[in-house]
Amino acid sequence: MIMHDILLKPVVTEKTTMLMSDGKYTFKVPLSANKVEIRKAVEAVFGVKVKSVNTLRITGKMKRMGKYVGKRPDYKKAVVTLQEGETIEFFEGA
């Protein structure tokens, strides 16, 4: 896997935005990615030092549209804690 394929997209919500002030950044990653791969990808792509990686496997919700029932896909979230003084800029152009 290429490093950019491991980090699918950042998860930007109110809760994750508050965690950014503590040096914790949340990413959506493939189900097959492990903590070591996620650590190496963040360090390579953003050029920062990672302190720890916590992962959560999220199961997709059941949704219905009228009489049809479907399921949202499962995904994995990774909460990456950076070393003291390290930051990642998501909103560079804003």
C-alpha positions in Angstrom: 0.0 0.0 0.0 1.1 3.5 -0.8 1.2 5.9 2.2 -1.5 8.1 0.7 -3.8 5.1 0.3 -3.7 4.4 4.0 -5.0 7.8 5.1 -8.4 8.0 3.3 -9.6 11.3 4.7 -9.5 13.3 7.9 -12.6 13.1 10.2 -13.6 16.7 10.9 -16.4 17.0 13.5 -16.9 19.2 16.6 -15.4 16.5 18.8 -12.4 15.9 16.6 -11.8 19.6 16.2 -11.6 19.9 20.0 -9.2 17.0 20.2 -6.9 18.8 17.7 -6.0 21.3 20.4 -4.6 18.3 22.5 -2.5 17.1 19.5 -4.9 14.3 18.5 -5.9 14.0 14.9 -8.6 11.6 13.5 -8.4 9.9 10.1 -10.6 7.4 8.2 -8.5 4.4 7.2 -9.1 1.1 5.4 -10.2 -1.9 7.5 -7.0 -3.7 6.6 -4.7 -1.0 8.0 -2.9 -1.7 11.2 -1.4 0.7 13.8 2.2 0.4 12.5 1.1 1.3 8.9 -0.9 4.2 10.1 2.0 5.6 12.1 4.4 5.3 9.2 1.8 6.9 6.8 1.2 10.0 9.0 4.9 10.5 9.6 5.7 10.2 5.9 2.8 12.3 4.6 2.9 15.1 7.1 6.5 15.0 8.4 5.6 14.8 12.1 6.5 12.5 14.9 3.7 10.2 16.2 3.4 9.4 19.9 0.6 6.8 19.7 -2.2 5.5 17.5 -5.6 4.3 18.7 -8.0 2.5 16.2 -11.7 2.0 16.3 -13.7 -0.3 14.0 -17.1 1.2 13.3 -19.9 -1.0 12.0 -22.2 0.5 9.4 -25.7 1.4 10.4 -28.8 -0.2 8.9 -30.8 2.3 6.9 -34.1 2.0 5.0 -35.5 3.9 2.1 -39.2 3.1 2.1 -39.6 -0.7 2.0 -35.9 -1.3 1.0 -33.4 -2.0 3.7 -29.7 -1.4 3.2 -26.5 -1.1 5.3 -23.9 1.6 5.3 -20.3 0.2 4.9 -18.1 -0.6 7.9 -15.0 1.6 8.3 -12.0 2.1 10.7 -11.1 5.4 12.4 -7.6 6.1 13.7 -6.9 8.7 16.4 -3.3 9.7 16.1 -1.6 11.5 19.0 1.5 13.6 18.0 4.6 14.4 20.0 4.6 17.7 22.0 5.0 20.7 19.7 4.0 18.9 16.5 0.9 20.0 14.5 -0.8 19.2 11.2 -2.4 22.0 9.2 -5.7 20.9 7.6 -7.2 24.3 6.9 -4.2 26.0 5.2 -6.1 28.0 2.6 -9.0 29.0 4.9 
